[in-house]
Amino acid sequence: MTRLSLTARLSLMFMLAVTGVLAAAGYFFGQLSQHHFDELDRHSLHEKLEAGRRLLSGLDDLQDFGRVRPQLQALLGGHSEMRGFVFDETGAQLYPEAPRAMAEPQLLELVGRRAGELQLDGRVWRGEAGHVRVGSQRLTLLVLLDVTVHKAFFHTFSGWLWGALVLCAALSGLLGWLLVRRGLQPLREVTQVAASVSARSLRERIPDESTPAELQQLVQAFNAMLARLEDAFVRLSNFSADIAHELRTPLSNLMTHTEVALTRARTLDQYQDNLHSNLEELQRMSRMIDDMLFLAKADNGLIVPDAKPVALEALCAQLLDYYQLSADERGVRFELSGAGTIQGDLSMLRRALSNLLSNALRYTPDGERIRVAIERGADQVTLEVSNPGATIAPEHLERLFDRFYRVDPARREGSPSNAGLGLAITRSIVQAHQGRIHCTSAQGWTSFRLEFPG
């Protein structure tokens, strides 16, 4: 089944709405006009009827009827569009002709209804009847008004009205189609831009200066979607380049060591040293691949923490004990304060905090201290790791959690402990626990603040 286009639907609804309004207006105008003419006719009939009743009520006896006949003729017979009749109690007609046995049945029927319409002599008449007592008898006065012209007018009026209604419906449909088509031009622009979107044209945007207010939210949402796609594509491209860059170093080292080992025969100890060196590079590549697989699972929502009560102060104490030996060699001190328990995965939280502590230890000057503060609030638990060092510029703070991103544009290749994935993994773990993480850096101190639901 073929579906109507949006333009056709809106045009059809516009046409139906205009047609409905015009039909209702025409119907009420016709009814009002007809009611006006009916009121005029009833008023004329009532005046003549009352005048005739006053004339007949002046008679004392029916024998004197001939005396008022000329007056009745002047009252009722002087107009071509009006006729009058007088009947006695038996239904015999006394006026306008001489008395005869019985009046026409349709006249007597109208008398019985007191008011109404009838066909007489090929014309349409509207009549009203009234009674008057003359002596001992009751006479009936019937006044008729010719409404044939009125009926013909309304018949013609109805024809013109419905004809004009059909014409207006067609014109409104055409006008509605033109207006809707022009009004939906921004939608066609959205369609054209969407059809032209590719990896090379993500910078295109729909101008919203001339967009109607009803479509501005759609255009703004579409432009925002293109901006997100562009940002994601740029990040993906950079990520691919970073992966190739990071893996190139250990692969080059492996190839170099192997080529050097194969240039000539060597002793068993030399071969073992070469294999140990290759093993270190392979272990570095393995850790990097594991980290990238973890991030890929996190991006697809496949990392589900095994929620159990975790005491953060105990977890931090264990990790500080682990890093204490490295800290002692450089005279760095750890300060732990506060306590709090959250629902989380112990191994994942240990990995996230370990990344933060190793990062803080790497950039803390010798002889300084690293502060770890835990605070429990009304609805959340926060953990903050702070260390002294060079202040990070604000434009770098949000990008610290990007994969392979380093504040220093000069890449430090070959460092097995600094592949640039630690903070990205930490953010994924915190988000998997429905938490948030952000970094602040000012006055020589850098702090990473983790917020978990309480």
C-alpha positions as CSV (number, residue, x, y, z in Angstrom):
1,M,0.0,0.0,0.0
2,T,1.5,3.4,-1.1
3,R,1.7,5.9,1.7
4,L,0.9,9.5,1.1
5,S,3.8,11.9,1.4
6,L,4.0,14.5,4.2
7,T,3.3,17.2,1.6
8,A,0.2,15.4,0.4
9,R,-1.1,14.7,3.9
10,L,-0.7,18.3,5.0
11,S,-2.2,19.6,1.8
12,L,-5.2,17.3,2.2
13,M,-5.7,18.3,5.8
14,F,-5.5,22.0,4.9
15,M,-8.0,21.5,2.1
16,L,-10.4,19.6,4.4
17,A,-10.0,22.2,7.1
18,V,-10.8,25.1,4.7
19,T,-13.6,23.2,3.1
20,G,-15.1,22.4,6.5
21,V,-14.9,26.0,7.6
22,L,-16.4,27.3,4.3
23,A,-19.2,24.6,4.4
24,A,-20.1,25.5,8.0
25,A,-20.0,29.2,7.2
26,G,-22.2,28.7,4.1
27,Y,-24.6,26.5,5.9
28,F,-25.1,28.9,8.8
29,F,-25.4,31.9,6.4
30,G,-28.0,30.0,4.4
31,Q,-29.9,29.1,7.5
32,L,-29.7,32.6,8.8
33,S,-30.9,34.1,5.5
34,Q,-33.8,31.6,5.2
35,H,-34.7,32.3,8.9
36,H,-34.7,36.1,8.1
37,F,-37.0,35.7,5.1
38,D,-39.3,33.3,7.1
39,E,-39.6,35.9,9.8
40,L,-40.5,38.5,7.3
41,D,-43.1,36.2,5.7
42,R,-44.6,35.3,9.1
43,H,-44.7,38.9,10.1
44,S,-46.6,39.9,6.9
45,L,-49.0,37.0,7.3
46,H,-49.6,37.8,11.0
47,E,-50.4,41.4,10.2
48,K,-52.9,40.6,7.5
49,L,-54.5,37.8,9.6
50,E,-54.9,40.2,12.6
51,A,-56.4,42.9,10.4
52,G,-58.8,40.4,8.8
53,R,-59.9,39.1,12.2
54,R,-60.5,42.6,13.5
55,L,-62.6,43.3,10.4
56,L,-64.7,40.1,10.8
57,S,-65.1,40.6,14.5
58,G,-67.0,43.8,13.8
59,L,-69.9,41.7,12.3
60,D,-72.9,41.0,14.5
61,D,-74.4,38.3,12.2
62,L,-73.2,36.2,9.3
63,Q,-75.9,37.8,7.2
64,D,-73.9,41.0,7.2
65,F,-70.8,39.4,5.6
66,G,-71.5,41.0,2.3
67,R,-70.9,44.4,4.0
68,V,-67.3,43.6,4.7
69,R,-66.5,41.8,1.4
70,P,-65.2,45.0,-0.3
71,Q,-62.9,45.7,2.7
72,L,-61.6,42.1,2.7
73,Q,-61.0,42.5,-1.0
74,A,-59.0,45.7,-0.4
75,L,-57.1,44.0,2.5
76,L,-56.3,40.6,0.9
77,G,-57.0,40.9,-2.8
78,G,-55.0,44.0,-3.6
79,H,-51.7,42.1,-3.7
80,S,-50.8,39.5,-6.4
81,E,-48.5,37.7,-4.0
82,M,-51.2,37.4,-1.3
83,R,-54.5,35.6,-1.1
84,G,-57.1,35.2,1.6
85,F,-60.0,32.8,2.3
86,V,-62.9,32.7,4.8
87,F,-64.6,29.5,5.7
88,D,-67.6,28.8,8.0
89,E,-67.8,26.0,10.5
90,T,-68.9,23.4,7.8
91,G,-65.9,24.2,5.6
92,A,-67.8,26.1,3.0
93,Q,-65.9,28.9,1.4
94,L,-67.3,32.4,2.0
95,Y,-64.6,34.5,0.5
96,P,-63.4,35.3,-2.2
97,E,-65.9,33.5,-4.3
98,A,-69.6,33.0,-3.6
99,P,-70.3,30.3,-1.1
100,R,-69.9,26.8,-2.4
101,A,-70.3,23.4,-0.9
102,M,-66.8,22.8,0.3
103,A,-63.4,24.4,0.1
104,E,-60.4,22.6,-1.5
105,P,-59.1,19.8,0.7
106,Q,-55.5,21.1,0.8
107,L,-56.8,24.4,2.1
108,L,-58.8,22.7,4.8
109,E,-55.7,20.6,5.7
110,L,-53.6,23.8,6.1
111,V,-56.4,25.2,8.3
112,G,-56.1,22.2,10.5
113,R,-52.4,22.8,10.9
114,R,-52.9,26.5,11.5
115,A,-49.7,27.3,9.5
116,G,-47.5,25.7,6.8
117,E,-46.8,25.6,3.1
118,L,-48.8,24.2,0.1
119,Q,-48.7,23.9,-3.7
120,L,-51.6,25.8,-5.3
121,D,-51.9,26.8,-9.0
122,G,-48.3,25.7,-9.7
123,R,-46.8,28.0,-7.1
124,V,-45.7,27.6,-3.5
125,W,-47.7,29.4,-0.8
126,R,-47.1,29.9,2.9
127,G,-50.2,30.2,5.0
128,E,-51.5,31.1,8.4
129,A,-55.0,30.5,9.7
130,G,-57.0,32.0,12.6
131,H,-60.6,31.9,14.0
132,V,-63.1,34.6,14.7
133,R,-66.6,34.3,16.2
134,V,-69.4,36.1,14.3
135,G,-72.7,35.8,16.1
136,S,-73.2,32.2,16.9
137,Q,-70.8,30.8,14.3
138,R,-67.1,30.5,14.2
139,L,-65.4,31.6,11.0
140,T,-61.9,30.7,9.9
141,L,-59.7,33.2,8.1
142,L,-56.7,31.8,6.0
143,V,-54.1,34.1,4.6
144,L,-51.6,32.8,1.9
145,L,-48.4,34.5,0.8
146,D,-46.6,33.5,-2.4
147,V,-43.1,32.4,-1.5
148,T,-42.2,30.9,-4.9
149,V,-39.6,33.5,-5.5
150,H,-38.0,32.9,-2.2
151,K,-37.8,29.1,-2.8
152,A,-36.3,29.7,-6.3
153,F,-33.7,32.1,-4.7
154,F,-32.6,29.7,-2.1
155,H,-32.4,26.9,-4.6
156,T,-30.2,29.0,-6.8
157,F,-28.2,30.2,-3.8
158,S,-27.6,26.5,-2.7
159,G,-26.4,25.6,-6.1
160,W,-23.9,28.5,-6.3
161,L,-22.9,27.9,-2.7
162,W,-21.9,24.2,-3.3
163,G,-20.3,25.0,-6.6
164,A,-18.2,27.8,-5.0
165,L,-17.4,25.3,-2.1
166,V,-16.1,22.7,-4.6
167,L,-14.0,25.4,-6.4
168,C,-12.6,26.7,-3.1
169,A,-11.8,23.2,-2.0
170,A,-9.8,22.7,-5.2
171,L,-8.1,26.0,-4.9
172,S,-7.3,25.5,-1.2
173,G,-5.8,22.1,-2.0
174,L,-3.5,23.6,-4.6
175,L,-2.6,26.6,-2.4
176,G,-2.0,24.2,0.5
177,W,0.3,22.1,-1.6
178,L,2.3,25.1,-2.6
179,L,2.6,26.5,0.9
180,V,3.4,23.1,2.4
181,R,6.0,22.4,-0.2
182,R,7.6,25.8,0.4
183,G,7.3,25.3,4.2
184,L,9.0,21.9,4.1
185,Q,12.0,23.2,2.2
186,P,14.2,23.0,5.3
187,L,13.4,19.3,5.5
188,R,14.5,18.8,2.0
189,E,17.7,20.6,2.9
190,V,18.2,18.2,5.8
191,T,17.6,15.3,3.5
192,Q,20.1,16.7,1.0
193,V,22.8,17.2,3.6
194,A,22.1,13.8,5.1
195,A,22.4,12.1,1.7
196,S,25.7,13.9,1.1
197,V,27.2,13.0,4.4
198,S,30.4,10.9,4.1
199,A,33.7,10.6,5.9
200,R,34.9,13.5,3.8
201,S,32.0,15.8,4.2
202,L,31.3,15.7,8.0
203,R,32.0,19.4,8.2
204,E,28.8,20.4,6.4
205,R,26.1,22.0,8.5
206,I,22.5,23.1,7.8
207,P,22.1,26.9,8.1
208,D,19.4,27.6,10.7
209,E,19.1,31.4,10.2
210,S,16.1,31.0,7.8
211,T,14.7,27.9,9.4
212,P,11.2,28.1,10.8
213,A,10.9,28.0,14.6
214,E,9.2,24.5,14.5
215,L,12.2,23.0,12.6
216,Q,15.0,24.8,14.5
217,Q,15.3,22.1,17.1
218,L,15.5,19.4,14.4
219,V,18.1,21.3,12.5
220,Q,20.1,22.0,15.6
221,A,19.9,18.4,16.7
222,F,21.0,17.2,13.2
223,N,23.9,19.7,13.2
224,A,24.9,18.5,16.7
225,M,24.7,14.9,15.5
226,L,27.1,15.8,12.6
227,A,29.4,17.5,15.1
228,R,29.5,14.3,17.2
229,L,30.1,12.1,14.2
230,E,32.9,14.4,13.1
231,D,34.4,14.3,16.5
232,A,34.1,10.6,16.8
233,F,35.5,10.1,13.3
234,V,38.5,12.3,14.1
235,R,39.0,10.5,17.4
236,L,38.8,7.1,15.6
237,S,41.3,8.2,12.9
238,N,43.7,9.5,15.6
239,F,43.2,6.3,17.6
240,S,44.1,4.2,14.6
241,A,47.1,6.3,13.9
242,D,48.1,6.1,17.6
243,I,47.7,2.3,17.6
244,A,50.0,2.0,14.6
245,H,52.5,4.4,16.2
246,E,52.5,2.7,19.5
247,L,52.9,-0.8,18.0
248,R,55.5,0.2,15.6
249,T,58.1,0.8,18.3
250,P,58.0,-2.7,19.9
251,L,57.8,-4.3,16.5
252,S,60.8,-2.3,15.3
253,N,62.7,-3.3,18.4
254,L,61.8,-7.0,17.9
255,M,62.9,-6.9,14.2
256,T,66.1,-5.0,15.1
257,H,67.1,-7.5,17.9
258,T,66.3,-10.5,15.7
259,E,68.2,-9.1,12.7
260,V,71.2,-8.3,14.9
261,A,71.1,-11.8,16.4
262,L,71.0,-13.4,13.0
263,T,74.0,-11.5,11.5
264,R,76.5,-14.0,13.0
265,A,76.7,-16.9,15.4
266,R,76.5,-16.0,19.1
267,T,76.9,-17.7,22.4
268,L,74.1,-19.2,24.4
269,D,74.1,-16.3,26.9
270,Q,73.8,-13.7,24.0
271,Y,70.8,-15.6,22.5
272,Q,69.2,-15.7,25.9
273,D,69.7,-11.9,26.4
274,N,68.2,-11.3,23.0
275,L,65.2,-13.5,23.8
276,H,64.7,-11.8,27.2
277,S,64.7,-8.4,25.4
278,N,62.2,-9.7,22.8
279,L,60.0,-11.1,25.6
280,E,59.8,-7.6,27.3
281,E,58.6,-6.1,24.0
282,L,56.1,-8.9,23.5
283,Q,54.8,-8.4,27.0
284,R,54.4,-4.7,26.4
285,M,52.4,-5.4,23.2
286,S,50.3,-8.0,25.1
287,R,49.4,-5.4,27.8
288,M,48.6,-2.8,25.2
289,I,46.3,-5.2,23.3
290,D,44.6,-6.3,26.5
291,D,44.0,-2.6,27.4
292,M,42.5,-1.9,24.0
293,L,40.2,-4.9,24.2
294,F,39.1,-3.8,27.7
295,L,38.3,-0.3,26.3
296,A,36.5,-1.8,23.3
297,K,34.3,-3.9,25.7
298,A,33.6,-0.8,27.8
299,D,32.6,1.2,24.8
300,N,30.0,-1.4,23.9
301,G,28.7,-1.8,27.5
302,L,30.1,-5.3,27.9
303,I,31.9,-4.5,31.2
304,V,29.5,-5.3,34.0
305,P,31.0,-4.8,37.5
306,D,30.4,-7.6,40.1
307,A,28.8,-5.3,42.7
308,K,30.0,-6.0,46.2
309,P,30.7,-3.8,49.2
310,V,34.2,-2.3,48.8
311,A,35.9,-0.3,51.5
312,L,37.9,2.3,49.7
313,E,40.2,3.1,52.6
314,A,41.3,-0.5,52.8
315,L,41.8,-0.8,49.0
316,C,43.8,2.4,49.0
317,A,46.0,1.3,51.9
318,Q,46.8,-2.0,50.0
319,L,47.8,-0.1,46.9
320,L,49.9,2.5,48.8
321,D,51.8,-0.4,50.5
322,Y,52.5,-1.8,47.0
323,Y,53.9,1.5,45.7
324,Q,55.7,2.4,49.0
325,L,59.0,0.9,47.9
326,S,59.1,3.0,44.7
327,A,58.1,6.0,46.6
328,D,60.7,5.5,49.3
329,E,63.5,5.5,46.7
330,R,62.5,9.0,45.7
331,G,61.5,10.3,49.1
332,V,57.8,10.6,48.2
333,R,55.2,10.3,51.0
334,F,51.6,9.1,50.8
335,E,48.9,10.7,52.9
336,L,45.5,8.8,53.2
337,S,42.5,10.3,54.9
338,G,38.8,9.6,55.2
339,A,36.8,6.4,54.7
340,G,33.9,5.2,52.6
341,T,32.2,2.1,51.2
342,I,30.7,1.7,47.8
343,Q,29.1,-1.1,45.8
344,G,31.6,-2.2,43.1
345,D,34.0,-4.7,41.5
346,L,37.1,-5.0,43.7
347,S,39.5,-6.0,40.9
348,M,38.3,-3.2,38.5
349,L,38.5,-0.5,41.2
350,R,42.0,-1.7,42.1
351,R,43.0,-1.3,38.5
352,A,41.5,2.2,38.2
353,L,43.1,3.4,41.5
354,S,46.4,1.8,40.6
355,N,46.5,3.7,37.3
356,L,45.9,7.0,39.2
357,L,48.5,6.3,41.9
358,S,51.2,5.2,39.4
359,N,50.4,8.3,37.3
360,A,50.7,10.5,40.3
361,L,53.9,8.9,41.4
362,R,55.4,9.3,38.0
363,Y,54.9,13.1,37.9
364,T,55.5,14.0,41.6
365,P,58.9,15.6,42.2
366,D,61.2,13.9,44.6
367,G,60.7,14.6,48.3
368,E,57.1,15.7,47.8
369,R,53.8,14.0,49.0
370,I,50.8,12.5,47.3
371,R,47.4,12.9,49.0
372,V,44.5,10.4,48.8
373,A,41.3,11.8,50.4
374,I,38.1,9.8,50.8
375,E,34.9,11.6,51.7
376,R,31.4,10.3,52.2
377,G,28.5,12.7,51.4
378,A,24.7,12.4,51.6
379,D,24.3,10.6,48.3
380,Q,27.8,9.9,47.0
381,V,31.3,8.9,47.9
382,T,34.2,10.8,46.5
383,L,37.9,9.8,46.2
384,E,40.5,12.4,45.3
385,V,44.1,11.7,44.3
386,S,46.3,14.8,44.3
387,N,49.9,15.3,43.5
388,P,52.2,18.3,43.1
389,G,53.8,19.0,39.7
390,A,53.6,21.1,36.7
391,T,50.2,22.7,36.2
392,I,48.2,21.3,33.2
393,A,46.7,23.8,30.9
394,P,42.8,23.9,30.9
395,E,42.6,22.9,27.2
396,H,44.3,19.6,28.1
397,L,42.2,18.6,31.1
398,E,39.2,17.0,29.3
399,R,41.4,15.3,26.8
400,L,43.5,13.6,29.4
401,F,41.1,10.7,29.4
402,D,41.4,10.2,25.6
403,R,43.3,7.1,24.4
404,F,47.0,7.6,23.7
405,Y,46.7,11.3,24.6
406,R,49.7,13.0,26.2
407,V,49.9,16.6,27.3
408,D,53.5,16.7,26.0
409,P,53.2,16.7,22.2
410,A,56.6,15.0,22.0
411,R,55.9,11.2,22.2
412,R,57.9,9.3,24.7
413,E,58.2,6.1,22.8
414,G,59.5,2.9,24.2
415,S,58.2,3.4,27.8
416,P,56.5,0.1,28.7
417,S,54.6,1.7,31.6
418,N,53.2,4.7,29.7
419,A,51.2,3.7,26.6
420,G,48.6,6.4,27.2
421,L,45.7,4.1,28.0
422,G,45.7,4.2,31.8
423,L,43.4,7.2,32.3
424,A,41.0,6.0,29.5
425,I,40.7,2.7,31.3
426,T,40.2,4.4,34.6
427,R,37.3,6.5,33.2
428,S,35.7,3.5,31.6
429,I,35.8,1.6,35.0
430,V,34.3,4.6,36.9
431,Q,31.6,5.0,34.3
432,A,30.8,1.3,34.5
433,H,30.2,1.9,38.2
434,Q,27.7,4.8,37.3
435,G,30.3,7.3,38.6
436,R,32.1,10.3,37.2
437,I,35.7,11.4,37.1
438,H,37.3,14.8,36.3
439,C,40.6,16.5,36.7
440,T,41.6,19.9,38.0
441,S,45.0,21.5,37.9
442,A,46.0,24.8,39.5
443,Q,48.8,26.3,41.5
444,G,51.1,23.4,41.0
445,W,48.7,20.7,42.1
446,T,46.8,18.2,39.9
447,S,43.8,16.3,41.3
448,F,41.7,13.5,40.0
449,R,38.3,13.4,41.6
450,L,36.2,10.2,41.4
451,E,32.5,10.4,42.4
452,F,30.6,7.2,43.1
453,P,26.9,6.8,44.0
454,G,26.4,6.4,47.7
